[in-house]
Amino acid sequence: MKRLAWTRALLAASLALNLGVAAALLLRPAPQEPAPALHLPEHLALTPEQRARWQALEAPFLRELSSNWDGIRRHREALVRHIFAPAPDRAAIDAEQAAIARLQAAQQQRVIAQLLAERELLDERQRAQLLQLLLGRYAQEATEEELLHRP
């Protein structure tokens, strides 16, 4: 009789586990699809003249931005390595942080200059569209560190 009770208990536990897994799969949130890539010249309905000026502004800006991000990534990696070294060196940590801050400040100035230049080639409707797009994107952004530390 003991064996029958033990078998029933094992069967009940197995059934509960299977129901739990099924419920977890059914109740998990749907995966979020990334926002479709937005092609700003089309989104803003730029005229051919505006499009030519936009492209002339965009290429050097994107090259500079990419180069700047490469520098930030290198310094962030060095910073994390210094932080998790067997004997962290506070001076090295501070130097990497300062280098990152300098690169971020330069990058912010590039972005401001680019937005001011873009502003000049847009009409009022296009400016309002770009403003709303940027404000909406900034409101949704989270850093990778924030994403890593969310519960």
C-alpha positions in Angstrom: 0.0 0.0 0.0 2.9 2.3 0.8 4.2 1.9 -2.7 0.9 2.9 -4.2 0.8 6.1 -2.1 4.4 6.9 -3.1 3.6 6.3 -6.8 0.5 8.6 -6.5 2.5 11.3 -4.9 5.2 11.1 -7.6 2.5 11.2 -10.3 0.9 14.2 -8.7 4.3 16.0 -8.4 5.0 15.2 -12.1 1.6 16.5 -13.2 2.0 19.7 -11.1 5.4 20.3 -12.7 4.1 19.7 -16.2 1.1 22.0 -15.5 3.5 24.7 -14.2 5.7 24.5 -17.2 2.7 24.7 -19.5 1.3 27.7 -17.6 4.6 29.5 -17.7 4.8 29.0 -21.5 1.3 30.2 -22.0 1.5 33.2 -19.6 4.9 34.5 -20.7 4.8 37.9 -22.4 5.0 37.9 -26.2 8.5 38.7 -27.5 8.8 42.3 -28.5 9.7 42.8 -32.1 12.3 45.5 -32.8 11.0 48.6 -34.3 11.3 48.6 -38.0 14.2 50.6 -39.3 13.2 54.2 -40.1 14.6 55.9 -43.2 14.5 59.6 -42.1 14.6 61.2 -45.6 11.5 59.2 -46.6 9.8 59.6 -43.2 10.3 63.3 -43.4 9.3 63.4 -47.1 12.4 65.4 -48.0 12.5 67.1 -51.4 15.3 66.1 -53.8 17.3 69.2 -52.8 16.8 68.5 -49.1 17.8 64.9 -49.7 21.0 65.9 -51.4 21.9 68.3 -48.6 20.9 65.7 -46.0 23.2 63.0 -47.5 26.1 65.5 -47.6 25.6 66.1 -43.9 25.0 62.5 -42.9 28.0 60.6 -44.2 30.7 62.5 -42.3 28.5 62.6 -39.2 28.0 58.9 -39.2 31.7 58.2 -39.7 32.7 60.5 -36.8 30.0 59.0 -34.6 31.2 55.4 -35.3 34.8 56.3 -34.6 33.7 58.0 -31.4 31.7 54.9 -30.3 34.7 52.7 -31.0 36.8 54.8 -28.6 34.0 54.7 -25.9 33.8 51.0 -26.2 37.6 50.5 -25.8 37.6 52.7 -22.7 34.6 51.1 -21.2 36.2 47.7 -21.6 39.4 48.9 -20.0 37.3 50.5 -17.2 35.5 47.2 -16.5 38.8 45.3 -16.6 40.3 47.7 -14.1 37.3 47.5 -11.8 37.4 43.7 -11.8 41.2 43.4 -11.6 42.6 41.4 -8.6 43.8 44.7 -7.2 41.7 47.6 -8.6 43.8 50.7 -9.4 41.6 53.7 -8.5 43.8 56.1 -10.6 43.4 53.9 -13.7 39.7 53.6 -13.1 39.4 57.4 -12.8 41.5 57.9 -15.9 39.3 55.6 -18.0 36.2 57.3 -16.7 37.6 60.7 -17.6 38.4 59.5 -21.1 34.9 58.2 -21.6 33.4 61.5 -20.3 35.6 63.4 -22.8 34.5 61.2 -25.7 30.8 61.4 -24.7 31.0 65.2 -24.4 32.6 65.4 -27.9 29.9 63.0 -29.2 27.2 65.1 -27.7 28.6 68.2 -29.4 28.7 66.4 -32.7 25.0 65.3 -32.3 24.0 68.9 -31.4 25.8 70.3 -34.4 24.2 67.7 -36.7 20.7 68.4 -35.4 21.2 72.1 -35.8 22.4 71.6 -39.4 19.4 69.3 -40.1 17.1 71.8 -38.5 18.2 74.4 -41.0 17.4 72.3 -44.1 13.9 71.2 -42.8 10.6 73.1 -43.1 8.4 73.6 -40.1 6.3 70.4 -40.6 9.5 68.3 -41.0 11.0 69.9 -37.9 8.0 69.1 -35.9 8.0 65.5 -37.2 11.7 65.1 -36.3 11.2 66.6 -32.9 8.4 64.2 -32.0 10.4 61.3 -33.3 13.5 62.2 -31.2 11.5 62.9 -28.1 9.7 59.6 -28.4 12.9 57.6 -28.9 14.7 59.3 -26.0 11.8 58.5 -23.7 12.1 54.8 -24.6 15.8 54.4 -24.3 17.5 52.4 -21.6 21.2 51.8 -21.3 22.5 48.3 -21.4 23.5 48.6 -17.8 19.8 49.4 -16.9 18.7 46.4 -19.0 21.1 44.1 -17.3 20.0 45.2 -13.8 16.3 45.1 -14.3 14.5 42.5 -12.2 
